[in-house]
Amino acid sequence: MTDERERKPETPAEADGTVELFSTLGKMLRRLRERTGMTQKELGLKVGYGPDQISAMERGVRVPQPEFLEKADELLNAGGLLTDAMEDVERALSKRRTRHPEWYRNYAGLEAEAVELHFYANQGVPGLLQTEDYAQAVFAQWRPLLSAETIEKRVADRMARQQIYERWPSPMFSYVLEEVVLQRPIGGPAVHETQLRNLLRIGSMRNVAIQVMPTTREEHPNLDSAFNLLTPKGHGQVAYMESQGYPRLITDPEDVRQIADRYGIMRALALNPMESRALIEKMLGEL
C-alpha cells in the first residue's frame, strides 16, 4: 500500500548531486564503524536505529539525520568528520526535488506533514512498517519485472519515508493488519522473521498502535481494498487507496467519514495492541 511505483520515467536522482554525497557519507560511516569494531546492530542500539537502517545509511540509500551524525561522530571517535557534513546534508536536502512520481506526490506531501496516520492492510505489510529486505523482496517480485536500478531506488524511497517516525512532535500512528499479512513469508524465512521483529520494534513506540485482525472473525466491515487515513497539519482528514496500481486520493468529507467509520469498527473487532504483540511473539516462537 502507498508504494512508489512510477507511471513514467523520472529525472535521475544523480542530477542534483545528492546520491554522490550520501554515498560518500555512507562509505565514511561504514569505515569509521568498522574501525571501532562495532557491528551495525551495536551502533544501531546506541543511537536508537535498527541494523537495516544503519545498513541503508552506509549504502547511501537513507539520509542520515543531523542528530544521528552528532551521536555517531562521538561514538565512532570521528573527530568532527561526520558533524562537519551536517551542513552539506541539510543544504542538499533543501535543494533536492521530491523523488516520488508525479501521481504520488500529493499523497507523499500530505504524509510527510501528517499529525495522524491510520493504515488498514490486507495483502502485505504497509511501507512504513517494512524492513529494507522485505521491501526489496516486494519489488523484486513485482510484475512486470523491474530493473535492478529501479528496485534499488524504490527501496530507497520507501526507507526514506520511514524517517517520519523520527519527527518531533511525533505523529500518531495506528495500523490494522489482517492476520494473513503476518503469516505470508515474503522474501523467505529469514526476511519474514526480521519483519515480524520489526513490527514489535515499531509497535513499542509510544505513538504507534499495531492491531491484528484475526482471520477467525465472523464479522468484517471492509471486505474491500486496503486504505490509509491521514490528517495533515491544519487540514481535515483524507483517505488514500490503490487498486491494481491506480491511486486515488479521497478528500470529500462524507466519503472520508464513511471510510473512517469502517476503520473504527475494524479497530474495535481487532485484537488490542497488547494481544496483537503477544500473537506476533507467538508466531516468532513457532518459526
Helices and strands as residue ranges (DSSP letters): G 13-16, H 18-36, H 40-47, H 51-58, H 66-75, G 83-85, H 86-95, H 102-113, E 114-121, G 127-129, H 132-140, H 148-161, G 162-166, E 172-178, H 179-183, H 189-203, E 208-213, E 227-232, E 238-243, E 246-250, H 253-269, H 273-286
